[in-house]
Amino acid sequence: MKTNRRNFLRTAAAGIAAASLADFKSFASSPNSIRLPSPERKGRSVMGLACEPLKTVRIGLVGLGMRGMDTLGRLLYVDGVEVTAICDVIPERVVQGKKVVTDAGRKEPVGYSNGEEDWMNLCKRSDVDLVYSCTPWLLHTPVSVYAMKQGKHTATEVPAATSLEECWELVNTAEETQRHCMMLENCCYDFFELNTLNMARQEVFGEIMHAEGAYIHDLRWLKFDKEQGSAGMWRLKFSRDHNGNPYPTHGLGPVAQIFGINRGDRMDYLNSISTNQVGMSLYAKEKLGPDSPEARQTYLLGDMNTTVIRTLKGKTIMLQHDTTSPRPYSRIHMVVGTKGMARKYPEQQIALEPKAHEWLSKEDFDKMMADYEHPLSKQIGEKAKKVGGHGGMDFIMDSRLSYCLRKGLPLDQDVYDAATWSSIVELSNISVNNRGNSVDVPDFTRGAWVDTKPLGIVTIE
Ligand SMILES: NC(=O)c1ccc[n+]([C@@H]2O[C@H](COP(=O)([O-])OP(=O)(O)OC[C@H]3O[C@@H](n4cnc5c(N)ncnc54)[C@H](O)[C@@H]3O)[C@@H](O)[C@H]2O)c1
């Protein structure tokens, strides 16, 4: 069964004409929608999972590159956290990581740097409660799954998975082991996103019908930087092999929380289209020379991808991905309701009835921000800004994670969110390869979304 499923998914992802629509239609809920089979449940639902409270959250951190080193420095300021073990395939990074911790007057963590699989030994340690992964994408699911199987909670950088098979593996393992698996979607904790969630819960925008999110970030310099990461230009390799939206969760996470995705509503299907790929080849030619392997290489990832998702309750989400074009950074973050709207990029703005045809004045906007400031930013926003990490959102995320684990509370983002938000990586690829045909989004909650309440306005005290 497993091999058949794998073959099926591989065929679907490749969009091979002979096998494509005829096969898909046999699974279709609607004659025009591609639907992929879901595996059987082996464990128990982890919706609302609450585990034994931890006195201190003892963390094993895997991956000490750009993100991991920042994370290590930040975790030193998070209440109730101790980093007991660190791992990277590059031994110097482990040495450097140990120094960061001891320079702060903390106990030296145990280091692992003995090859590609030494992170497994970190996962086995009895003084690790949470395995925190800042590795390249293809390691996120293997590390999380292995960690849960060792009885650990796990938190992983985004996206948590790069294929549907991995999404289901995360869900099934969390259900079998009854461990937390959180994807570290930090943008859910940025200040404007927290405020719009608070406003949405208080129905300031009326019923929200449409939202937009994006990852628009010119990363050509990083993709083609040969010095980055031991995995060697792993972002570029992914752009070579995949189309669609490979990095959907920064734009999607905050609006999925606003809509109550997996908690009262569910993503039904999506359609996705991409432009041709032009920008990466051009950049490689200019920077590395027309005869360089990078310039001669074919890349599947279109410069711009646009995905539109419809929910079962008739709401729409537009997601965009562009890491190639020379343009300013944007996650859009727009919510549009029956009484008004908000958007974050290019400038934070709100428009409300009865004058919704124009943006609020700066004075009125600032008053709204103050009136609807989220409790999390009131409680630790100032400290977060000082510690840093994307302006503070990373610190708020880690602090809330630590708080929930120490109180034995369910996490704000569970394994179903991790799987659903990450599933867009492969689903968008399938749709792109089939002329933007609609693809059904699997119900990773297996029905639990119906009776689950949307995430509330959470605090840390
Ligand atoms: N949430 C955010 O805002 C944000 C920001 C930046 C990066 N990220 C994510 O963080 C992750 C890491 O990104 P990065 O920019 O730090 O990449 P990076 O390449 O700089 O770092 C990855 C690290 O993992 C190590 N590594 C690779 N294989 C390993 C293995 N088998 N065992 C142990 N260590 C291994 C590498 O040596 C490297 O130090 C990615 O998933 C990325 O998407 C998230």
The ligand as a Gaussian input file, in Angstrom:
#p B3LYP/6-31G(d) Opt

LIG

0 1
 N       10.878000      31.336000      10.443000
 C       11.724000      32.177000       9.887000
 O       11.542000      33.383000       9.890000
 C       12.951000      31.614000       9.241000
 C       14.003000      32.450000       8.877000
 C       15.141000      31.863000       8.305000
 C       15.196000      30.488000       8.112000
 N       14.139000      29.731000       8.469000
 C       14.189000      28.272000       8.311000
 O       15.212000      27.768000       9.149000
 C       15.808000      26.633000       8.542000
 C       17.318000      26.824000       8.444000
 O       17.579000      27.928000       7.601000
 P       19.013000      28.621000       7.600000
 O       18.879000      29.842000       6.792000
 O       19.524000      28.698000       8.987000
 O       19.857000      27.552000       6.778000
 P       21.425000      27.245000       6.931000
 O       21.803000      26.451000       5.759000
 O       22.144000      28.501000       7.243000
 O       21.476000      26.351000       8.250000
 C       21.164000      24.994000       8.270000
 C       22.108000      24.326000       9.243000
 O       21.744000      22.949000       9.349000
 C       22.949000      22.200000       9.364000
 N       22.708000      20.834000       8.916000
 C       22.493000      20.383000       7.656000
 N       22.347000      19.056000       7.663000
 C       22.470000      18.656000       8.949000
 C       22.436000      17.394000       9.590000
 N       22.244000      16.258000       8.917000
 N       22.628000      17.335000      10.931000
 C       22.841000      18.472000      11.636000
 N       22.891000      19.696000      11.084000
 C       22.700000      19.780000       9.753000
 C       23.878000      22.954000       8.427000
 O       25.232000      22.624000       8.623000
 C       23.568000      24.387000       8.776000
 O       24.392000      24.869000       9.812000
 C       15.122000      26.483000       7.198000
 O       14.095000      25.576000       7.322000
 C       14.562000      27.846000       6.909000
 O       13.431000      27.818000       6.075000
 C       13.040000      30.262000       9.037000

